Amino acid sequence: MSGLPKCPKCSSELTYEDGSLYICPECAHEWSREASAEGAVQQRVYKDAYGNVLVDGDSVTVIKDLKVKGSSSVVKVGTKVKNIRLVDGDHDIDCKIDGIGAMQLKTEFVKKAN
């Protein structure tokens, strides 16, 4: 073990130092020691359709009629969804909608409620 960090881009262990930079010979990615010390792993930022940052527990409002897959139900414009949970995947929001039940929504179809 050389004690050098893995490449944040390709996870290669073959990194080396060149002055104040770390360099990955496999993907040619370069990063500074400061970036490595701060932690190259960044949290994903979830934003609604208008660019407002969303966090777990927020309330959102649906901005477009959404058909419910496998059902004849529709989530209407203006439906308020409380206590959302943000997840990684194709659909970013896990929630429960009154009258419909558990659902997954995309952040591009909601706006943060006041």
C-alpha positions in Angstrom: 0.0 0.0 0.0 1.4 3.4 -1.0 -1.0 5.4 1.2 -2.0 7.5 -1.8 -5.8 8.1 -2.4 -7.7 6.3 -5.1 -8.6 8.2 -8.2 -12.0 9.9 -7.7 -12.9 9.5 -11.3 -12.1 5.8 -12.1 -11.2 4.4 -8.6 -7.7 3.3 -9.8 -5.2 2.6 -7.1 -2.2 3.4 -9.4 -2.2 7.1 -8.5 1.1 9.0 -8.0 2.2 12.5 -6.8 3.6 15.2 -9.0 4.3 18.3 -6.9 1.0 19.3 -5.2 -1.1 17.2 -7.5 -2.2 13.6 -7.6 -2.4 12.0 -11.0 -4.1 8.8 -12.3 -2.2 7.1 -15.1 -5.2 5.1 -16.2 -7.7 8.0 -16.9 -5.3 11.0 -16.8 -7.3 12.7 -14.1 -5.5 15.2 -11.9 -6.6 16.6 -8.6 -5.1 18.6 -5.8 -4.1 17.4 -2.3 -6.7 19.9 -0.8 -9.5 18.3 -2.9 -8.4 14.9 -1.7 -8.2 16.0 1.9 -11.7 17.5 1.8 -13.1 14.3 0.3 -13.7 13.9 -3.3 -17.1 12.3 -2.7 -19.8 15.0 -3.1 -23.4 14.8 -2.0 -26.0 15.0 -4.8 -28.0 18.2 -4.8 -31.7 17.7 -5.6 -33.5 20.7 -7.2 -37.1 21.3 -8.2 -38.3 22.5 -11.6 -37.5 26.1 -10.6 -34.0 25.4 -9.2 -34.9 25.4 -5.5 -32.9 22.9 -3.4 -34.9 20.1 -1.9 -34.1 18.1 1.2 -35.7 15.2 3.0 -38.9 16.2 4.8 -39.8 19.1 2.5 -43.3 19.6 1.1 -43.7 20.0 -2.7 -46.5 20.8 -5.1 -47.0 18.9 -8.4 -46.8 21.3 -11.4 -48.1 19.0 -14.1 -50.9 16.3 -14.4 -49.1 13.0 -14.0 -50.7 9.7 -15.0 -50.2 6.9 -12.5 -48.7 3.9 -14.2 -50.9 0.8 -14.1 -53.9 2.7 -13.0 -56.5 5.1 -14.4 -55.7 7.6 -11.6 -54.1 11.0 -12.3 -52.1 13.2 -9.9 -53.5 16.6 -10.6 -51.7 19.9 -10.9 -51.4 21.6 -7.5 -51.5 18.4 -5.5 -49.4 19.0 -2.3 -47.1 16.2 -1.2 -45.8 16.4 2.4 -42.7 14.8 4.0 -40.8 13.7 0.8 -37.8 11.4 0.9 -35.0 11.9 -1.6 -33.5 8.8 -3.2 -31.0 8.0 -6.0 -32.4 6.5 -9.1 -34.6 7.3 -12.1 -37.3 8.9 -9.9 -35.8 11.1 -7.2 -38.7 11.4 -4.7 -40.4 8.7 -2.6 -43.7 9.9 -1.1 -47.3 9.1 -0.2 -50.1 11.0 -1.9 -53.5 11.1 -0.3 -56.0 9.0 -2.2 -53.3 7.3 -4.3 -50.7 5.9 -1.9 -47.0 5.4 -2.2 -45.4 6.9 -5.3 -42.1 7.9 -6.8 -41.9 11.3 -8.5 -39.2 13.1 -10.5 -38.0 16.4 -9.2 -38.6 18.1 -12.6 -42.4 17.8 -12.0 -42.6 19.4 -8.6 -41.9 22.8 -7.0 -41.0 23.4 -3.4 -44.0 24.4 -1.3 -43.9 27.3 1.1 
